[in-house]
Structures are given as C-alpha cells and as structure tokens.
Amino acid sequence: MRNDYTQEELHLREFMRAAAVIKGRWEERENDKHGVGDTRFLDEPLIRRDYVRVGTSKEARSSSNGTHNEHVIPRKWIYDECLALLGEETPTSIEAMGRFLQRNLLIVEISWSEQDRLNRIPKLKDGMPDGWNCQTDNPFARLKSAGIEFLLNEDLSEAEFLRRRDHLLKD
C-alpha cells in the first residue's frame, strides 16, 4: 500500500472519491427511488473544507455575528454539471470529473449579512450570472455580482490564484 502521496495527489484523490460516489449514484439512478444523489456529496466528509476554502470576505474578517462558508459556485450548479458530464455520449472519467470538482469547488467565508444579500438575488442564490462559463470565466463572478469583497488565502491576487489553480490542474 502506498503512503507517500504528495499534497497535490491527496487533494485530487479527495475530489476523485466524491466523483466516484456521484458516478455510482448516477449509474444506479434507474433502480433508486431516491434519485441520483445529493449536493452534500460535495462537502465533508467526502471533501474536506480546508481543501476548498480559498478566502474570506472583508466583512467576515471583522464580523462578530459569525460567518458562513459560501460555495463560490453553488454546489447545485456543480452537481448538475457533473450529471451532465456523465450523460454525454462519451461519459467523463472519474479522474476528469475529480479535476472538474477540484477546479470549481471553492469556498469563501462570508458574513451572514452577505449570505442574506446573496440569497436575495434570485439568479445568484443557486446559480451563476447570465452567460457565465466555467471553462473561461472567473469563478468569483457570483460573489462580485453581489458586491462581496474578499481576500484570498496567502494574500494572493485573484490573477495569481487563478494562474496557480490553472497550472496545478494542467499537470
């Protein structure tokens, strides 16, 4: 048994584990009266939050009323996209879906008032801005549309974060 995984390998394995569960539920959909699964497959315990938490809003940093872990791209959107990838003529592999999850499953810690503001914008409560494309557009577009300002971990600029993320996922 191998026990010398790099951090990058451990991260990808975590996302691939979630992808395998989603694919399994999708394959069993005809025989399962409960449907094809749940967006909670995209959360703990399958995927650790510290693997996907990438930043904190400015308001959350000074909030005394607690904070909320907000998925930058809503889990429902990501889960629906995973199901669409599985339904293609040539279904996506578990590794490719794991990389898709690794690329798009991101959390920014926001204040409760910011979460309330985001949820009051019908299109953004569980979706992305009109015309948004997960392959080419900024994943933070939803938070920006709601006026949520945030700082990324390690004090990275958005451009540097996206460059590092894209480089990591090309390997």
Secondary structure as UniProt FT lines:
FT   HELIX           7..27
FT   HELIX           29..31
FT   TURN            33..34
FT   HELIX           39..42
FT   TURN            44..46
FT   HELIX           49..52
FT   STRAND          53..57
FT   HELIX           58..61
FT   STRAND          67..71
FT   HELIX           75..86
FT   HELIX           94..104
FT   STRAND          107..111
FT   HELIX           112..119
FT   HELIX           122..125
FT   TURN            130..131
FT   TURN            134..136
FT   TURN            139..140
FT   HELIX           141..145
FT   TURN            146..147
FT   STRAND          150..152
FT   HELIX           153..155
FT   HELIX           158..170
//
